[in-house]
Amino acid sequence: MQITDWTDYGLFAAVARHGSLARAARETGLSQATLSRRMTALEQRTGRRLFAHGAAGYTPTTEGRALLERAKKMEAAARCIAHWSAEQSGAPRVRVSAGTWTTLYLSRNLSTYWTRSDRWTPEFVSCNLDMDIERREVDIGIRNRRPDHDWLAGRRTGHVEHAVYAVSEDVEGWIGPSDDTATLPSEAWTVANHGSELVAVSNDPQVRMALAQSGVGRVVLPTFAADTAPGLTRVSGIIEALTSEEWLVCHQDTRHDAAIRAALDAIAGMLARPRPLRDDAESPTLNVG
């Protein structure tokens, strides 16, 4: 079969990974309706049923899982080509994936650990899901746990703590995640402990902070992001159940690539510094060596 549109296979991989049109839409920037049409057309073109549709969402069938493995190789090749292309036009891009608050922290402080003369160009991907390093979806991931695959190398940069914030201790209602976005431990904790007290919800952590700043309710946030947020104050102690390690992760095969190595060292140094929004910081434990 002649492949006429590589894009559809990339879109298929996004839907198959997430098992949800809504989440794939956030990753790809396309509407759910467009993704649904493209997946239907792909099934017709391949003559194979790729998804089982139901309450659980878009679950890949046996044929779908087989195609996903092939699509991963295609995406890995695409990333290699992108790196090759970038090398011809300037410092190669290094794609860094992190959650909302860490991405904002790294972006706002970029000038303290990177300059235009450096050997790498930062490309930030804000995503609260683990993006795939194996197939080069990203080059570096910042995660809340030690890497659990042999082909991943990791460096611990510290830890992240959470607390409850509001405009004052008198605020009683709670702000939580939308029904289809409870993927973060802090979101799950809020639903499990205060689900019946929710007065407002959003799928965007920054919107939840803004709602708290408006006085609508209480919200759980990482301390490094919220301790100096205008109008907010801590109204609880540290939530020990949400304290997690912070790890800088990359692929074993790429950790010595000049651009990725430079990015690892720069970002690790930045994350290990005492943050102005946090009382303490731990020295990094080197494991990417």
C-alpha positions as CSV (number, residue, x, y, z in Angstrom):
1,M,0.0,0.0,0.0
2,Q,1.4,3.4,-0.9
3,I,1.5,5.9,1.9
4,T,0.0,9.2,0.8
5,D,-0.2,11.1,4.1
6,W,2.2,10.5,6.9
7,T,0.3,13.0,9.0
8,D,-2.6,10.7,9.5
9,Y,-0.3,8.1,11.1
10,G,1.0,10.6,13.5
11,L,-2.5,11.6,14.4
12,F,-3.4,7.9,14.8
13,A,-0.5,7.5,17.2
14,A,-1.7,10.4,19.4
15,V,-5.3,9.0,19.6
16,A,-4.0,5.5,20.3
17,R,-1.6,6.6,23.0
18,H,-4.2,8.7,24.9
19,G,-7.2,6.4,24.1
20,S,-9.3,9.7,24.0
21,L,-10.1,12.1,21.3
22,A,-10.2,15.0,23.8
23,R,-6.6,14.4,25.0
24,A,-5.3,13.7,21.5
25,A,-7.0,17.0,20.5
26,R,-5.0,18.9,23.1
27,E,-1.8,17.3,21.9
28,T,-2.3,17.8,18.2
29,G,-4.2,21.1,18.2
30,L,-7.0,19.6,16.0
31,S,-10.7,19.4,17.0
32,Q,-12.2,16.1,18.2
33,A,-14.5,16.1,15.2
34,T,-11.5,16.4,12.8
35,L,-9.6,13.6,14.5
36,S,-12.7,11.4,14.4
37,R,-13.1,11.9,10.7
38,R,-9.4,11.3,10.1
39,M,-9.4,8.1,12.1
40,T,-12.5,6.8,10.2
41,A,-10.9,7.6,6.9
42,L,-7.7,5.8,8.0
43,E,-9.6,2.7,8.9
44,Q,-11.3,2.8,5.5
45,R,-8.0,3.3,3.7
46,T,-6.2,0.5,5.5
47,G,-9.2,-1.8,5.5
48,R,-8.6,-2.6,9.2
49,R,-10.5,-1.8,12.4
50,L,-8.0,0.2,14.4
51,F,-10.2,1.2,17.4
52,A,-12.8,-0.3,19.6
53,H,-15.2,2.5,20.5
54,G,-17.1,2.6,23.8
55,A,-17.3,4.1,27.2
56,A,-13.6,3.6,27.7
57,G,-12.9,5.9,24.7
58,Y,-10.8,5.0,21.7
59,T,-9.1,1.7,22.6
60,P,-6.7,0.3,20.0
61,T,-7.7,-3.1,18.7
62,T,-5.0,-5.8,18.0
63,E,-4.6,-4.3,14.5
64,G,-4.4,-0.9,16.1
65,R,-1.7,-1.9,18.5
66,A,0.3,-3.4,15.7
67,L,0.0,-0.1,13.7
68,L,1.0,1.9,16.8
69,E,4.3,0.0,17.1
70,R,5.0,0.9,13.4
71,A,3.9,4.5,13.9
72,K,6.3,4.8,16.8
73,K,9.2,4.0,14.5
74,M,7.9,6.5,12.0
75,E,7.8,9.2,14.6
76,A,11.3,8.4,15.9
77,A,12.6,8.7,12.3
78,A,10.7,12.1,12.0
79,R,12.5,13.3,15.1
80,C,15.9,12.3,13.8
81,I,15.2,14.2,10.5
82,A,14.1,17.2,12.5
83,H,17.4,17.2,14.4
84,W,19.3,16.8,11.2
85,S,17.5,19.7,9.6
86,A,18.0,21.9,12.7
87,E,21.7,21.3,12.6
88,Q,21.9,22.8,9.1
89,S,20.2,26.0,10.2
90,G,21.7,26.7,13.6
91,A,21.9,25.1,17.1
92,P,19.8,22.0,17.2
93,R,16.6,22.1,19.1
94,V,16.3,20.1,22.3
95,R,12.7,19.2,23.1
96,V,12.0,19.4,26.8
97,S,8.7,18.0,28.3
98,A,7.5,19.1,31.8
99,G,4.3,19.8,33.6
100,T,2.7,23.2,33.5
101,W,4.4,24.8,36.5
102,T,7.9,23.5,35.8
103,T,7.6,24.6,32.1
104,L,6.6,28.1,33.2
105,Y,9.5,28.2,35.8
106,L,12.1,27.2,33.2
107,S,10.7,29.5,30.6
108,R,10.5,32.6,32.9
109,N,14.1,32.0,34.1
110,L,15.6,30.9,30.7
111,S,18.2,33.7,30.6
112,T,19.8,32.5,33.8
113,Y,20.9,29.2,32.3
114,W,20.8,29.6,28.5
115,T,22.1,32.2,26.0
116,R,21.7,32.5,22.2
117,S,25.4,31.4,21.8
118,D,24.7,28.1,23.4
119,R,24.9,24.9,21.4
120,W,21.3,24.1,21.8
121,T,17.9,25.7,21.2
122,P,15.2,25.1,23.8
123,E,11.9,23.8,22.7
124,F,9.4,23.4,25.6
125,V,6.5,21.1,25.6
126,S,4.0,21.6,28.4
127,C,2.3,18.3,29.1
128,N,1.2,16.6,32.3
129,L,1.4,13.2,30.7
130,D,4.7,11.4,30.2
131,M,5.7,12.0,26.6
132,D,7.6,9.1,24.9
133,I,11.4,9.5,25.0
134,E,12.0,6.1,23.4
135,R,10.6,7.1,20.1
136,R,12.0,10.6,20.4
137,E,8.7,12.4,21.0
138,V,10.8,14.5,23.4
139,D,14.6,14.5,24.1
140,I,14.4,15.3,27.9
141,G,11.5,14.8,30.3
142,I,11.2,16.3,33.8
143,R,9.2,13.7,35.9
144,N,8.1,13.0,39.4
145,R,9.8,9.7,39.8
146,R,12.9,7.7,39.1
147,P,13.0,6.3,35.5
148,D,11.9,2.7,35.4
149,H,13.3,1.5,32.0
150,D,16.8,0.3,31.3
151,W,17.1,2.6,28.3
152,L,16.4,5.7,30.3
153,A,19.0,7.7,32.2
154,G,18.0,9.9,35.1
155,R,19.3,12.6,37.4
156,R,17.5,13.6,40.5
157,T,17.3,17.4,40.9
158,G,15.3,17.7,44.1
159,H,11.7,17.3,45.2
160,V,8.3,19.1,44.8
161,E,5.9,19.8,47.6
162,H,2.2,20.8,47.5
163,A,-0.1,22.8,49.8
164,V,-3.5,24.4,49.7
165,Y,-3.8,28.0,48.7
166,A,-6.6,30.6,48.8
167,V,-7.0,34.4,49.2
168,S,-7.7,33.8,52.9
169,E,-8.4,31.1,55.4
170,D,-12.0,32.0,55.4
171,V,-12.5,30.6,51.9
172,E,-14.3,27.3,52.1
173,G,-15.1,26.0,48.5
174,W,-12.6,24.0,46.4
175,I,-11.4,24.3,42.8
176,G,-10.6,21.1,41.0
177,P,-10.0,19.5,37.6
178,S,-12.5,18.8,34.9
179,D,-13.8,15.3,34.7
180,D,-11.5,14.3,31.8
181,T,-8.3,15.8,33.2
182,A,-7.8,14.3,36.6
183,T,-4.3,12.9,35.7
184,L,-2.1,14.7,38.2
185,P,-1.7,13.3,41.7
186,S,-2.8,16.8,43.1
187,E,-5.9,16.6,40.9
188,A,-6.7,13.1,42.0
189,W,-6.1,14.1,45.7
190,T,-8.5,17.1,45.4
191,V,-11.3,14.9,43.9
192,A,-10.8,12.1,46.4
193,N,-10.7,14.4,49.5
194,H,-12.9,17.3,48.5
195,G,-14.9,16.2,45.4
196,S,-18.2,17.1,47.0
197,E,-17.0,20.6,47.9
198,L,-16.0,21.7,44.4
199,V,-17.4,25.1,43.4
200,A,-15.4,25.5,40.1
201,V,-13.4,23.2,37.8
202,S,-11.0,23.7,34.9
203,N,-8.8,21.5,32.8
204,D,-6.0,24.1,33.0
205,P,-3.9,24.5,36.1
206,Q,-3.2,28.2,35.4
207,V,-7.0,28.8,35.2
208,R,-7.4,27.0,38.6
209,M,-4.9,29.3,40.1
210,A,-6.6,32.4,38.6
211,L,-9.9,31.1,40.1
212,A,-8.3,30.9,43.5
213,Q,-6.9,34.4,43.1
214,S,-10.4,35.6,42.4
215,G,-11.5,34.3,45.8
216,V,-13.8,31.5,44.4
217,G,-12.2,28.7,46.4
218,R,-9.2,26.8,47.6
219,V,-6.8,25.0,45.3
220,V,-3.9,22.6,45.6
221,L,-0.7,23.9,44.0
222,P,3.0,23.1,44.1
223,T,4.7,25.4,46.6
224,F,7.4,26.6,44.2
225,A,4.8,27.9,41.9
226,A,2.3,29.4,44.4
227,D,4.3,30.8,47.3
228,T,4.7,34.1,45.6
229,A,1.6,34.1,43.5
230,P,-0.2,37.5,43.9
231,G,-3.1,37.4,46.3
232,L,-2.6,33.8,47.4
233,T,-1.6,32.5,50.8
234,R,-0.9,29.0,52.2
235,V,-3.9,27.8,54.1
236,S,-2.5,24.3,54.9
237,G,0.7,22.6,55.8
238,I,2.6,20.6,53.2
239,I,0.5,17.7,51.9
240,E,2.9,14.8,52.5
241,A,1.0,12.4,50.3
242,L,1.8,14.7,47.3
243,T,5.5,15.2,47.9
244,S,7.5,13.7,45.1
245,E,11.0,13.5,43.7
246,E,11.9,15.5,40.6
247,W,13.9,13.7,37.9
248,L,15.6,14.9,34.7
249,V,15.2,12.0,32.2
250,C,16.7,11.3,28.8
251,H,17.4,8.3,26.5
252,Q,20.6,6.4,27.2
253,D,21.5,6.5,23.5
254,T,21.3,10.3,23.3
255,R,22.7,11.5,26.6
256,H,26.1,12.1,25.1
257,D,24.8,14.1,22.1
258,A,26.4,17.5,22.4
259,A,23.2,19.5,22.3
260,I,21.3,17.2,24.6
261,R,24.2,17.0,27.0
262,A,24.5,20.7,27.2
263,A,20.8,21.1,27.8
264,L,20.9,18.4,30.5
265,D,23.6,20.1,32.4
266,A,22.0,23.6,32.1
267,I,18.6,22.5,33.2
268,A,19.8,20.3,36.0
269,G,21.8,23.2,37.4
270,M,18.7,25.4,37.2
271,L,16.4,23.0,38.8
272,A,18.9,22.2,41.6
273,R,19.2,25.9,42.7
274,P,17.2,27.1,45.6
275,R,14.0,28.4,44.0
276,P,12.7,31.8,45.2
277,L,9.3,30.1,45.7
278,R,10.6,27.3,47.9
279,D,12.3,27.1,51.3
280,D,14.9,24.5,50.4
281,A,16.5,22.6,47.6
282,E,18.4,19.4,47.4
283,S,21.7,18.9,45.6
284,P,21.3,16.9,42.4
285,T,22.2,13.2,42.5
286,L,24.0,12.4,39.2
287,N,22.8,9.4,37.3
288,V,23.1,10.8,33.8
289,G,26.8,10.4,33.5
